[in-house]
Structures are given as structure tokens and as C-alpha cells.
Amino acid sequence: MNAVHDSLARQGLVRPQDGRMIAGVCAGLARRFGLDPWIARLLFVLVLFVVPGSQILIYPVLWIVMPAEKPAWQTTPGSTI
């Protein structure tokens, strides 16, 4: 699972620490594709009308697969505490 998390993190697909509503999945998707988080959330809801029930499967899977963004103090290379 760490390989999947690392791969997604390298691609910029992470759940951010700020701007979350539930788990940060829509905020992470929005950041990755250069959208406003509210537009991503709206698109997510609109897809619900096109494919009913799809979000019940997709959102939890993305929640598990997308890594959480590390706090700034953990991302600085070579820092010591």
C-alpha cells in the first residue's frame, strides 16, 4: 500500500490538511487538477445524478488510496528536531 501512496503523492494526488470537508478527497482532486474545491464537490454530486450510488463506492476507495498530506514540518528534507 505504501507503493501506491508514494506513487500518488509523486503525482500530486494527496488529501490536503486544510480545506477538508469530510476526508479531503474532493479537495485533493481539485488541487491536483487545478480546480476550486467547491467545483470539485459540485462535480462529484452531479456525477451522483448520472451514475446513482457510484460515490458510495468511489469516495471510500479514494479515501483509503489517497495519502494524507504530510504537515510542513515533516516534509522539510534534512531537518532535525
N, CA, C and O atoms as a Maestro MAE file, in Angstrom:
{
 s_m_m2io_version
 :::
 2.0.0
}

f_m_ct {
 s_m_title
 :::
 protein
 m_atom[324] {
  # First column is atom index #
  i_m_mmod_type
  r_m_x_coord
  r_m_y_coord
  r_m_z_coord
  i_m_residue_number
  s_m_chain_name
  s_m_pdb_residue_name
  s_m_pdb_atom_name
  i_m_atomic_number
  :::
  1 25 0.818 -1.192 0.000 1 A "MET " " N  " 7
  2 3 0.000 0.000 0.000 1 A "MET " " CA " 6
  3 2 0.862 1.256 0.000 1 A "MET " " C  " 6
  4 15 0.470 2.289 -0.543 1 A "MET " " O  " 8
  5 25 2.047 1.159 0.617 2 A "ASN " " N  " 7
  6 3 2.940 2.322 0.638 2 A "ASN " " CA " 6
  7 2 3.396 2.699 -0.757 2 A "ASN " " C  " 6
  8 15 3.597 3.878 -1.047 2 A "ASN " " O  " 8
  9 25 3.562 1.706 -1.629 3 A "ALA " " N  " 7
  10 3 3.973 1.997 -3.009 3 A "ALA " " CA " 6
  11 2 2.890 2.795 -3.722 3 A "ALA " " C  " 6
  12 15 3.194 3.707 -4.490 3 A "ALA " " O  " 8
  13 25 1.633 2.458 -3.474 4 A "VAL " " N  " 7
  14 3 0.518 3.187 -4.083 4 A "VAL " " CA " 6
  15 2 0.476 4.613 -3.536 4 A "VAL " " C  " 6
  16 15 0.316 5.568 -4.296 4 A "VAL " " O  " 8
  17 25 0.619 4.756 -2.224 5 A "HIS " " N  " 7
  18 3 0.620 6.088 -1.610 5 A "HIS " " CA " 6
  19 2 1.759 6.938 -2.146 5 A "HIS " " C  " 6
  20 15 1.569 8.116 -2.446 5 A "HIS " " O  " 8
  21 25 2.949 6.346 -2.268 6 A "ASP " " N  " 7
  22 3 4.103 7.091 -2.771 6 A "ASP " " CA " 6
  23 2 3.887 7.515 -4.222 6 A "ASP " " C  " 6
  24 15 4.211 8.641 -4.601 6 A "ASP " " O  " 8
  25 25 3.345 6.622 -5.019 7 A "SER " " N  " 7
  26 3 3.097 6.933 -6.425 7 A "SER " " CA " 6
  27 2 2.094 8.075 -6.567 7 A "SER " " C  " 6
  28 15 2.310 8.995 -7.356 7 A "SER " " O  " 8
  29 25 1.008 8.022 -5.812 8 A "LEU " " N  " 7
  30 3 0.008 9.085 -5.875 8 A "LEU " " CA " 6
  31 2 0.560 10.401 -5.335 8 A "LEU " " C  " 6
  32 15 0.247 11.467 -5.865 8 A "LEU " " O  " 8
  33 25 1.371 10.337 -4.297 9 A "ALA " " N  " 7
  34 3 1.958 11.549 -3.730 9 A "ALA " " CA " 6
  35 2 2.900 12.211 -4.739 9 A "ALA " " C  " 6
  36 15 2.925 13.437 -4.848 9 A "ALA " " O  " 8
  37 25 3.675 11.411 -5.476 10 A "ARG " " N  " 7
  38 3 4.558 11.967 -6.508 10 A "ARG " " CA " 6
  39 2 3.764 12.648 -7.613 10 A "ARG " " C  " 6
  40 15 4.242 13.608 -8.217 10 A "ARG " " O  " 8
  41 25 2.560 12.165 -7.884 11 A "GLN " " N  " 7
  42 3 1.710 12.752 -8.917 11 A "GLN " " CA " 6
  43 2 0.923 13.944 -8.391 11 A "GLN " " C  " 6
  44 15 0.196 14.584 -9.150 11 A "GLN " " O  " 8
  45 25 1.056 14.250 -7.114 12 A "GLY " " N  " 7
  46 3 0.372 15.397 -6.526 12 A "GLY " " CA " 6
  47 2 -1.049 15.101 -6.089 12 A "GLY " " C  " 6
  48 15 -1.832 16.022 -5.856 12 A "GLY " " O  " 8
  49 25 -1.387 13.835 -5.977 13 A "LEU " " N  " 7
  50 3 -2.741 13.452 -5.586 13 A "LEU " " CA " 6
  51 2 -2.740 13.038 -4.119 13 A "LEU " " C  " 6
  52 15 -2.599 11.862 -3.785 13 A "LEU " " O  " 8
  53 25 -2.900 14.041 -3.249 14 A "VAL " " N  " 7
  54 3 -2.922 13.815 -1.802 14 A "VAL " " CA " 6
  55 2 -4.138 14.519 -1.205 14 A "VAL " " C  " 6
  56 15 -4.686 15.451 -1.794 14 A "VAL " " O  " 8
  57 25 -4.544 14.059 -0.036 15 A "ARG " " N  " 7
  58 3 -5.641 14.709 0.685 15 A "ARG " " CA " 6
  59 2 -5.034 15.806 1.548 15 A "ARG " " C  " 6
  60 15 -4.310 15.507 2.497 15 A "ARG " " O  " 8
  61 25 -5.317 17.083 1.237 16 A "PRO " " N  " 7
  62 3 -4.676 18.188 1.955 16 A "PRO " " CA " 6
  63 2 -5.133 18.294 3.410 16 A "PRO " " C  " 6
  64 15 -6.216 17.835 3.772 16 A "PRO " " O  " 8
  65 25 -4.289 18.906 4.228 17 A "GLN " " N  " 7
  66 3 -4.623 19.119 5.634 17 A "GLN " " CA " 6
  67 2 -5.668 20.223 5.799 17 A "GLN " " C  " 6
  68 15 -6.489 20.170 6.714 17 A "GLN " " O  " 8
  69 25 -5.638 21.215 4.920 18 A "ASP " " N  " 7
  70 3 -6.589 22.314 5.031 18 A "ASP " " CA " 6
  71 2 -7.606 22.242 3.891 18 A "ASP " " C  " 6
  72 15 -7.309 21.716 2.818 18 A "ASP " " O  " 8
  73 25 -8.786 22.766 4.128 19 A "GLY " " N  " 7
  74 3 -9.826 22.785 3.108 19 A "GLY " " CA " 6
  75 2 -10.649 21.512 3.029 19 A "GLY " " C  " 6
  76 15 -11.402 21.320 2.074 19 A "GLY " " O  " 8
  77 25 -10.518 20.650 4.010 20 A "ARG " " N  " 7
  78 3 -11.273 19.400 4.006 20 A "ARG " " CA " 6
  79 2 -12.714 19.636 4.438 20 A "ARG " " C  " 6
  80 15 -12.996 20.513 5.255 20 A "ARG " " O  " 8
  81 25 -13.617 18.844 3.881 21 A "MET " " N  " 7
  82 3 -14.991 18.831 4.376 21 A "MET " " CA " 6
  83 2 -15.208 17.540 5.177 21 A "MET " " C  " 6
  84 15 -15.636 17.583 6.330 21 A "MET " " O  " 8
  85 25 -14.912 16.408 4.563 22 A "ILE " " N  " 7
  86 3 -15.037 15.124 5.257 22 A "ILE " " CA " 6
  87 2 -13.656 14.496 5.392 22 A "ILE " " C  " 6
  88 15 -13.097 14.433 6.487 22 A "ILE " " O  " 8
  89 25 -13.110 14.033 4.268 23 A "ALA " " N  " 7
  90 3 -11.804 13.385 4.318 23 A "ALA " " CA " 6
  91 2 -10.775 14.085 3.454 23 A "ALA " " C  " 6
  92 15 -9.592 13.753 3.520 23 A "ALA " " O  " 8
  93 25 -11.190 15.035 2.655 24 A "GLY " " N  " 7
  94 3 -10.259 15.760 1.808 24 A "GLY " " CA " 6
  95 2 -10.101 15.191 0.418 24 A "GLY " " C  " 6
  96 15 -9.222 15.623 -0.328 24 A "GLY " " O  " 8
  97 25 -10.942 14.220 0.049 25 A "VAL " " N  " 7
  98 3 -10.831 13.597 -1.265 25 A "VAL " " CA " 6
  99 2 -11.118 14.612 -2.370 25 A "VAL " " C  " 6
  100 15 -10.325 14.745 -3.302 25 A "VAL " " O  " 8
  101 25 -12.222 15.319 -2.281 26 A "CYS " " N  " 7
  102 3 -12.566 16.306 -3.315 26 A "CYS " " CA " 6
  103 2 -11.569 17.459 -3.332 26 A "CYS " " C  " 6
  104 15 -11.222 17.962 -4.401 26 A "CYS " " O  " 8
  105 25 -11.108 17.881 -2.160 27 A "ALA " " N  " 7
  106 3 -10.112 18.953 -2.098 27 A "ALA " " CA " 6
  107 2 -8.805 18.503 -2.737 27 A "ALA " " C  " 6
  108 15 -8.145 19.295 -3.410 27 A "ALA " " O  " 8
  109 25 -8.422 17.250 -2.538 28 A "GLY " " N  " 7
  110 3 -7.208 16.718 -3.155 28 A "GLY " " CA " 6
  111 2 -7.341 16.605 -4.662 28 A "GLY " " C  " 6
  112 15 -6.410 16.937 -5.395 28 A "GLY " " O  " 8
  113 25 -8.493 16.137 -5.130 29 A "LEU " " N  " 7
  114 3 -8.732 16.055 -6.569 29 A "LEU " " CA " 6
  115 2 -8.734 17.445 -7.192 29 A "LEU " " C  " 6
  116 15 -8.189 17.651 -8.276 29 A "LEU " " O  " 8
  117 25 -9.349 18.390 -6.503 30 A "ALA " " N  " 7
  118 3 -9.405 19.765 -7.017 30 A "ALA " " CA " 6
  119 2 -8.009 20.355 -7.120 30 A "ALA " " C  " 6
  120 15 -7.669 20.983 -8.123 30 A "ALA " " O  " 8
  121 25 -7.202 20.156 -6.091 31 A "ARG " " N  " 7
  122 3 -5.836 20.697 -6.109 31 A "ARG " " CA " 6
  123 2 -5.029 20.063 -7.234 31 A "ARG " " C  " 6
  124 15 -4.277 20.751 -7.924 31 A "ARG " " O  " 8
  125 25 -5.181 18.755 -7.423 32 A "ARG " " N  " 7
  126 3 -4.413 18.049 -8.461 32 A "ARG " " CA " 6
  127 2 -4.761 18.542 -9.865 32 A "ARG " " C  " 6
  128 15 -3.880 18.665 -10.717 32 A "ARG " " O  " 8
  129 25 -6.051 18.827 -10.109 33 A "PHE " " N  " 7
  130 3 -6.494 19.222 -11.440 33 A "PHE " " CA " 6
  131 2 -6.685 20.723 -11.595 33 A "PHE " " C  " 6
  132 15 -7.199 21.180 -12.616 33 A "PHE " " O  " 8
  133 25 -6.276 21.498 -10.587 34 A "GLY " " N  " 7
  134 3 -6.300 22.956 -10.690 34 A "GLY " " CA " 6
  135 2 -7.689 23.555 -10.626 34 A "GLY " " C  " 6
  136 15 -7.959 24.566 -11.273 34 A "GLY " " O  " 8
  137 25 -8.577 22.943 -9.852 35 A "LEU " " N  " 7
  138 3 -9.944 23.438 -9.695 35 A "LEU " " CA " 6
  139 2 -10.142 23.993 -8.300 35 A "LEU " " C  " 6
  140 15 -9.361 23.723 -7.387 35 A "LEU " " O  " 8
  141 25 -11.207 24.778 -8.151 36 A "ASP " " N  " 7
  142 3 -11.632 25.202 -6.826 36 A "ASP " " CA " 6
  143 2 -12.268 23.989 -6.143 36 A "ASP " " C  " 6
  144 15 -12.988 23.235 -6.798 36 A "ASP " " O  " 8
  145 25 -12.025 23.781 -4.852 37 A "PRO " " N  " 7
  146 3 -12.607 22.621 -4.171 37 A "PRO " " CA " 6
  147 2 -14.132 22.557 -4.276 37 A "PRO " " C  " 6
  148 15 -14.697 21.467 -4.360 37 A "PRO " " O  " 8
  149 25 -14.798 23.700 -4.273 38 A "TRP " " N  " 7
  150 3 -16.259 23.671 -4.366 38 A "TRP " " CA " 6
  151 2 -16.728 23.190 -5.732 38 A "TRP " " C  " 6
  152 15 -17.775 22.551 -5.834 38 A "TRP " " O  " 8
  153 25 -15.973 23.485 -6.777 39 A "ILE " " N  " 7
  154 3 -16.321 22.979 -8.107 39 A "ILE " " CA " 6
  155 2 -16.156 21.467 -8.146 39 A "ILE " " C  " 6
  156 15 -16.989 20.768 -8.722 39 A "ILE " " O  " 8
  157 25 -15.097 20.961 -7.543 40 A "ALA " " N  " 7
  158 3 -14.882 19.519 -7.498 40 A "ALA " " CA " 6
  159 2 -16.000 18.829 -6.715 40 A "ALA " " C  " 6
  160 15 -16.475 17.764 -7.108 40 A "ALA " " O  " 8
  161 25 -16.411 19.435 -5.620 41 A "ARG " " N  " 7
  162 3 -17.512 18.853 -4.833 41 A "ARG " " CA " 6
  163 2 -18.815 18.859 -5.623 41 A "ARG " " C  " 6
  164 15 -19.579 17.895 -5.587 41 A "ARG " " O  " 8
  165 25 -19.060 19.952 -6.336 42 A "LEU " " N  " 7
  166 3 -20.261 20.052 -7.157 42 A "LEU " " CA " 6
  167 2 -20.245 19.001 -8.264 42 A "LEU " " C  " 6
  168 15 -21.259 18.352 -8.518 42 A "LEU " " O  " 8
  169 25 -19.112 18.834 -8.915 43 A "LEU " " N  " 7
  170 3 -18.993 17.806 -9.953 43 A "LEU " " CA " 6
  171 2 -19.205 16.413 -9.369 43 A "LEU " " C  " 6
  172 15 -19.829 15.560 -10.000 43 A "LEU " " O  " 8
  173 25 -18.692 16.185 -8.181 44 A "PHE " " N  " 7
  174 3 -18.864 14.897 -7.516 44 A "PHE " " CA " 6
  175 2 -20.345 14.617 -7.277 44 A "PHE " " C  " 6
  176 15 -20.805 13.493 -7.479 44 A "PHE " " O  " 8
  177 25 -21.094 15.635 -6.848 45 A "VAL " " N  " 7
  178 3 -22.538 15.478 -6.611 45 A "VAL " " CA " 6
  179 2 -23.280 15.316 -7.930 45 A "VAL " " C  " 6
  180 15 -24.215 14.519 -8.012 45 A "VAL " " O  " 8
  181 25 -22.885 16.050 -8.960 46 A "LEU " " N  " 7
  182 3 -23.546 15.926 -10.256 46 A "LEU " " CA " 6
  183 2 -23.362 14.534 -10.853 46 A "LEU " " C  " 6
  184 15 -24.270 14.011 -11.500 46 A "LEU " " O  " 8
  185 25 -22.207 13.940 -10.642 47 A "VAL " " N  " 7
  186 3 -21.986 12.575 -11.116 47 A "VAL " " CA " 6
  187 2 -22.921 11.610 -10.393 47 A "VAL " " C  " 6
  188 15 -23.294 10.575 -10.945 47 A "VAL " " O  " 8
  189 25 -23.294 11.940 -9.177 48 A "LEU " " N  " 7
  190 3 -24.241 11.111 -8.431 48 A "LEU " " CA " 6
  191 2 -25.565 10.980 -9.169 48 A "LEU " " C  " 6
  192 15 -26.196 9.924 -9.135 48 A "LEU " " O  " 8
  193 25 -25.993 12.063 -9.844 49 A "PHE " " N  " 7
  194 3 -27.240 12.012 -10.588 49 A "PHE " " CA " 6
  195 2 -27.101 11.214 -11.878 49 A "PHE " " C  " 6
  196 15 -28.070 10.612 -12.341 49 A "PHE " " O  " 8
  197 25 -25.908 11.204 -12.461 50 A "VAL " " N  " 7
  198 3 -25.683 10.468 -13.708 50 A "VAL " " CA " 6
  199 2 -25.515 8.977 -13.426 50 A "VAL " " C  " 6
  200 15 -26.096 8.144 -14.122 50 A "VAL " " O  " 8
  201 25 -24.735 8.645 -12.424 51 A "VAL " " N  " 7
  202 3 -24.480 7.255 -12.051 51 A "VAL " " CA " 6
  203 2 -24.839 7.104 -10.573 51 A "VAL " " C  " 6
  204 15 -23.961 7.195 -9.715 51 A "VAL " " O  " 8
  205 25 -26.118 6.874 -10.267 52 A "PRO " " N  " 7
  206 3 -26.534 6.812 -8.857 52 A "PRO " " CA " 6
  207 2 -25.785 5.738 -8.065 52 A "PRO " " C  " 6
  208 15 -25.632 4.600 -8.510 52 A "PRO " " O  " 8
  209 25 -25.329 6.133 -6.890 53 A "GLY " " N  " 7
  210 3 -24.653 5.208 -5.993 53 A "GLY " " CA " 6
  211 2 -23.170 5.057 -6.235 53 A "GLY " " C  " 6
  212 15 -22.482 4.395 -5.459 53 A "GLY " " O  " 8
  213 25 -22.661 5.660 -7.301 54 A "SER " " N  " 7
  214 3 -21.248 5.481 -7.614 54 A "SER " " CA " 6
  215 2 -20.347 6.067 -6.529 54 A "SER " " C  " 6
  216 15 -19.289 5.510 -6.234 54 A "SER " " O  " 8
  217 25 -20.758 7.187 -5.935 55 A "GLN " " N  " 7
  218 3 -19.930 7.815 -4.915 55 A "GLN " " CA " 6
  219 2 -19.838 6.977 -3.653 55 A "GLN " " C  " 6
  220 15 -18.869 7.081 -2.901 55 A "GLN " " O  " 8
  221 25 -20.831 6.158 -3.423 56 A "ILE " " N  " 7
  222 3 -20.793 5.293 -2.244 56 A "ILE " " CA " 6
  223 2 -19.623 4.316 -2.358 56 A "ILE " " C  " 6
  224 15 -19.071 3.884 -1.346 56 A "ILE " " O  " 8
  225 25 -19.250 3.972 -3.580 57 A "LEU " " N  " 7
  226 3 -18.109 3.091 -3.793 57 A "LEU " " CA " 6
  227 2 -16.811 3.866 -4.009 57 A "LEU " " C  " 6
  228 15 -15.766 3.498 -3.471 57 A "LEU " " O  " 8
  229 25 -16.880 4.928 -4.789 58 A "ILE " " N  " 7
  230 3 -15.676 5.648 -5.196 58 A "ILE " " CA " 6
  231 2 -15.051 6.426 -4.046 58 A "ILE " " C  " 6
  232 15 -13.838 6.352 -3.846 58 A "ILE " " O  " 8
  233 25 -15.850 7.172 -3.286 59 A "TYR " " N  " 7
  234 3 -15.297 8.034 -2.240 59 A "TYR " " CA " 6
  235 2 -14.518 7.252 -1.184 59 A "TYR " " C  " 6
  236 15 -13.391 7.636 -0.868 59 A "TYR " " O  " 8
  237 25 -15.070 6.168 -0.623 60 A "PRO " " N  " 7
  238 3 -14.280 5.425 0.380 60 A "PRO " " CA " 6
  239 2 -12.999 4.819 -0.193 60 A "PRO " " C  " 6
  240 15 -11.982 4.754 0.499 60 A "PRO " " O  " 8
  241 25 -13.042 4.376 -1.446 61 A "VAL " " N  " 7
  242 3 -11.832 3.814 -2.055 61 A "VAL " " CA " 6
  243 2 -10.770 4.901 -2.194 61 A "VAL " " C  " 6
  244 15 -9.605 4.675 -1.866 61 A "VAL " " O  " 8
  245 25 -11.166 6.082 -2.679 62 A "LEU " " N  " 7
  246 3 -10.208 7.180 -2.797 62 A "LEU " " CA " 6
  247 2 -9.699 7.614 -1.421 62 A "LEU " " C  " 6
  248 15 -8.532 7.977 -1.278 62 A "LEU " " O  " 8
  249 25 -10.562 7.580 -0.416 63 A "TRP " " N  " 7
  250 3 -10.172 7.947 0.948 63 A "TRP " " CA " 6
  251 2 -9.037 7.041 1.435 63 A "TRP " " C  " 6
  252 15 -8.095 7.494 2.086 63 A "TRP " " O  " 8
  253 25 -9.149 5.749 1.103 64 A "ILE " " N  " 7
  254 3 -8.136 4.786 1.536 64 A "ILE " " CA " 6
  255 2 -6.872 4.884 0.694 64 A "ILE " " C  " 6
  256 15 -5.763 4.806 1.223 64 A "ILE " " O  " 8
  257 25 -7.035 5.054 -0.614 65 A "VAL " " N  " 7
  258 3 -5.901 5.002 -1.530 65 A "VAL " " CA " 6
  259 2 -5.103 6.304 -1.542 65 A "VAL " " C  " 6
  260 15 -3.876 6.269 -1.636 65 A "VAL " " O  " 8
  261 25 -5.777 7.448 -1.447 66 A "MET " " N  " 7
  262 3 -5.062 8.729 -1.487 66 A "MET " " CA " 6
  263 2 -4.363 8.980 -0.152 66 A "MET " " C  " 6
  264 15 -5.001 8.929 0.899 66 A "MET " " O  " 8
  265 25 -3.068 9.248 -0.187 67 A "PRO " " N  " 7
  266 3 -2.360 9.506 1.072 67 A "PRO " " CA " 6
  267 2 -2.701 10.895 1.611 67 A "PRO " " C  " 6
  268 15 -2.988 11.817 0.847 67 A "PRO " " O  " 8
  269 25 -2.666 11.027 2.914 68 A "ALA " " N  " 7
  270 3 -2.871 12.328 3.540 68 A "ALA " " CA " 6
  271 2 -1.619 13.164 3.351 68 A "ALA " " C  " 6
  272 15 -0.502 12.648 3.386 68 A "ALA " " O  " 8
  273 25 -1.816 14.453 3.151 69 A "GLU " " N  " 7
  274 3 -0.687 15.371 3.007 69 A "GLU " " CA " 6
  275 2 0.057 15.446 4.333 69 A "GLU " " C  " 6
  276 15 -0.555 15.546 5.396 69 A "GLU " " O  " 8
  277 25 1.373 15.397 4.259 70 A "LYS " " N  " 7
  278 3 2.174 15.485 5.476 70 A "LYS " " CA " 6
  279 2 2.246 16.932 5.922 70 A "LYS " " C  " 6
  280 15 2.283 17.834 5.084 70 A "LYS " " O  " 8
  281 25 2.266 17.170 7.226 71 A "PRO " " N  " 7
  282 3 2.438 18.544 7.721 71 A "PRO " " CA " 6
  283 2 3.764 19.120 7.245 71 A "PRO " " C  " 6
  284 15 4.697 18.374 6.948 71 A "PRO " " O  " 8
  285 25 3.848 20.436 7.173 72 A "ALA " " N  " 7
  286 3 5.042 21.111 6.654 72 A "ALA " " CA " 6
  287 2 6.298 20.729 7.424 72 A "ALA " " C  " 6
  288 15 7.375 20.643 6.834 72 A "ALA " " O  " 8
  289 25 6.186 20.501 8.715 73 A "TRP " " N  " 7
  290 3 7.373 20.188 9.500 73 A "TRP " " CA " 6
  291 2 7.911 18.800 9.161 73 A "TRP " " C  " 6
  292 15 9.068 18.509 9.468 73 A "TRP " " O  " 8
  293 25 7.102 17.928 8.532 74 A "GLN " " N  " 7
  294 3 7.569 16.594 8.153 74 A "GLN " " CA " 6
  295 2 8.123 16.555 6.734 74 A "GLN " " C  " 6
  296 15 8.828 15.608 6.385 74 A "GLN " " O  " 8
  297 25 7.832 17.537 5.920 75 A "THR " " N  " 7
  298 3 8.234 17.494 4.516 75 A "THR " " CA " 6
  299 2 9.574 18.164 4.249 75 A "THR " " C  " 6
  300 15 10.094 18.056 3.138 75 A "THR " " O  " 8
  301 25 10.143 18.845 5.221 76 A "THR " " N  " 7
  302 3 11.410 19.520 5.024 76 A "THR " " CA " 6
  303 2 12.546 18.495 5.073 76 A "THR " " C  " 6
  304 15 12.787 17.892 6.119 76 A "THR " " O  " 8
  305 25 13.252 18.290 3.941 77 A "PRO " " N  " 7
  306 3 14.327 17.298 3.950 77 A "PRO " " CA " 6
  307 2 15.518 17.743 4.790 77 A "PRO " " C  " 6
  308 15 15.916 18.908 4.765 77 A "PRO " " O  " 8
  309 25 16.068 16.806 5.523 78 A "GLY " " N  " 7
  310 3 17.263 17.090 6.302 78 A "GLY " " CA " 6
  311 2 17.022 17.842 7.592 78 A "GLY " " C  " 6
  312 15 17.980 18.224 8.263 78 A "GLY " " O  " 8
  313 25 15.770 18.065 7.959 79 A "SER " " N  " 7
  314 3 15.529 18.797 9.194 79 A "SER " " CA " 6
  315 2 15.652 17.863 10.390 79 A "SER " " C  " 6
  316 15 15.326 16.680 10.299 79 A "SER " " O  " 8
  317 25 16.113 18.389 11.485 80 A "THR " " N  " 7
  318 3 16.218 17.606 12.718 80 A "THR " " CA " 6
  319 2 15.434 18.302 13.796 80 A "THR " " C  " 6
  320 15 15.281 19.523 13.804 80 A "THR " " O  " 8
  321 25 14.946 17.497 14.699 81 A "ILE " " N  " 7
  322 3 14.137 18.045 15.801 81 A "ILE " " CA " 6
  323 2 14.951 18.050 17.065 81 A "ILE " " C  " 6
  324 15 14.461 18.472 18.113 81 A "ILE " " O  " 8
  :::
 }
 m_bond[323] {
  # First column is bond index #
  i_m_from
  i_m_to
  i_m_order
  :::
  1 1 2 1
  2 2 3 1
  3 3 4 2
  4 3 5 1
  5 5 6 1
  6 6 7 1
  7 7 8 2
  8 7 9 1
  9 9 10 1
  10 10 11 1
  11 11 12 2
  12 11 13 1
  13 13 14 1
  14 14 15 1
  15 15 16 2
  16 15 17 1
  17 17 18 1
  18 18 19 1
  19 19 20 2
  20 19 21 1
  21 21 22 1
  22 22 23 1
  23 23 24 2
  24 23 25 1
  25 25 26 1
  26 26 27 1
  27 27 28 2
  28 27 29 1
  29 29 30 1
  30 30 31 1
  31 31 32 2
  32 31 33 1
  33 33 34 1
  34 34 35 1
  35 35 36 2
  36 35 37 1
  37 37 38 1
  38 38 39 1
  39 39 40 2
  40 39 41 1
  41 41 42 1
  42 42 43 1
  43 43 44 2
  44 43 45 1
  45 45 46 1
  46 46 47 1
  47 47 48 2
  48 47 49 1
  49 49 50 1
  50 50 51 1
  51 51 52 2
  52 51 53 1
  53 53 54 1
  54 54 55 1
  55 55 56 2
  56 55 57 1
  57 57 58 1
  58 58 59 1
  59 59 60 2
  60 59 61 1
  61 61 62 1
  62 62 63 1
  63 63 64 2
  64 63 65 1
  65 65 66 1
  66 66 67 1
  67 67 68 2
  68 67 69 1
  69 69 70 1
  70 70 71 1
  71 71 72 2
  72 71 73 1
  73 73 74 1
  74 74 75 1
  75 75 76 2
  76 75 77 1
  77 77 78 1
  78 78 79 1
  79 79 80 2
  80 79 81 1
  81 81 82 1
  82 82 83 1
  83 83 84 2
  84 83 85 1
  85 85 86 1
  86 86 87 1
  87 87 88 2
  88 87 89 1
  89 89 90 1
  90 90 91 1
  91 91 92 2
  92 91 93 1
  93 93 94 1
  94 94 95 1
  95 95 96 2
  96 95 97 1
  97 97 98 1
  98 98 99 1
  99 99 100 2
  100 99 101 1
  101 101 102 1
  102 102 103 1
  103 103 104 2
  104 103 105 1
  105 105 106 1
  106 106 107 1
  107 107 108 2
  108 107 109 1
  109 109 110 1
  110 110 111 1
  111 111 112 2
  112 111 113 1
  113 113 114 1
  114 114 115 1
  115 115 116 2
  116 115 117 1
  117 117 118 1
  118 118 119 1
  119 119 120 2
  120 119 121 1
  121 121 122 1
  122 122 123 1
  123 123 124 2
  124 123 125 1
  125 125 126 1
  126 126 127 1
  127 127 128 2
  128 127 129 1
  129 129 130 1
  130 130 131 1
  131 131 132 2
  132 131 133 1
  133 133 134 1
  134 134 135 1
  135 135 136 2
  136 135 137 1
  137 137 138 1
  138 138 139 1
  139 139 140 2
  140 139 141 1
  141 141 142 1
  142 142 143 1
  143 143 144 2
  144 143 145 1
  145 145 146 1
  146 146 147 1
  147 147 148 2
  148 147 149 1
  149 149 150 1
  150 150 151 1
  151 151 152 2
  152 151 153 1
  153 153 154 1
  154 154 155 1
  155 155 156 2
  156 155 157 1
  157 157 158 1
  158 158 159 1
  159 159 160 2
  160 159 161 1
  161 161 162 1
  162 162 163 1
  163 163 164 2
  164 163 165 1
  165 165 166 1
  166 166 167 1
  167 167 168 2
  168 167 169 1
  169 169 170 1
  170 170 171 1
  171 171 172 2
  172 171 173 1
  173 173 174 1
  174 174 175 1
  175 175 176 2
  176 175 177 1
  177 177 178 1
  178 178 179 1
  179 179 180 2
  180 179 181 1
  181 181 182 1
  182 182 183 1
  183 183 184 2
  184 183 185 1
  185 185 186 1
  186 186 187 1
  187 187 188 2
  188 187 189 1
  189 189 190 1
  190 190 191 1
  191 191 192 2
  192 191 193 1
  193 193 194 1
  194 194 195 1
  195 195 196 2
  196 195 197 1
  197 197 198 1
  198 198 199 1
  199 199 200 2
  200 199 201 1
  201 201 202 1
  202 202 203 1
  203 203 204 2
  204 203 205 1
  205 205 206 1
  206 206 207 1
  207 207 208 2
  208 207 209 1
  209 209 210 1
  210 210 211 1
  211 211 212 2
  212 211 213 1
  213 213 214 1
  214 214 215 1
  215 215 216 2
  216 215 217 1
  217 217 218 1
  218 218 219 1
  219 219 220 2
  220 219 221 1
  221 221 222 1
  222 222 223 1
  223 223 224 2
  224 223 225 1
  225 225 226 1
  226 226 227 1
  227 227 228 2
  228 227 229 1
  229 229 230 1
  230 230 231 1
  231 231 232 2
  232 231 233 1
  233 233 234 1
  234 234 235 1
  235 235 236 2
  236 235 237 1
  237 237 238 1
  238 238 239 1
  239 239 240 2
  240 239 241 1
  241 241 242 1
  242 242 243 1
  243 243 244 2
  244 243 245 1
  245 245 246 1
  246 246 247 1
  247 247 248 2
  248 247 249 1
  249 249 250 1
  250 250 251 1
  251 251 252 2
  252 251 253 1
  253 253 254 1
  254 254 255 1
  255 255 256 2
  256 255 257 1
  257 257 258 1
  258 258 259 1
  259 259 260 2
  260 259 261 1
  261 261 262 1
  262 262 263 1
  263 263 264 2
  264 263 265 1
  265 265 266 1
  266 266 267 1
  267 267 268 2
  268 267 269 1
  269 269 270 1
  270 270 271 1
  271 271 272 2
  272 271 273 1
  273 273 274 1
  274 274 275 1
  275 275 276 2
  276 275 277 1
  277 277 278 1
  278 278 279 1
  279 279 280 2
  280 279 281 1
  281 281 282 1
  282 282 283 1
  283 283 284 2
  284 283 285 1
  285 285 286 1
  286 286 287 1
  287 287 288 2
  288 287 289 1
  289 289 290 1
  290 290 291 1
  291 291 292 2
  292 291 293 1
  293 293 294 1
  294 294 295 1
  295 295 296 2
  296 295 297 1
  297 297 298 1
  298 298 299 1
  299 299 300 2
  300 299 301 1
  301 301 302 1
  302 302 303 1
  303 303 304 2
  304 303 305 1
  305 305 306 1
  306 306 307 1
  307 307 308 2
  308 307 309 1
  309 309 310 1
  310 310 311 1
  311 311 312 2
  312 311 313 1
  313 313 314 1
  314 314 315 1
  315 315 316 2
  316 315 317 1
  317 317 318 1
  318 318 319 1
  319 319 320 2
  320 319 321 1
  321 321 322 1
  322 322 323 1
  323 323 324 2
  :::
 }
}
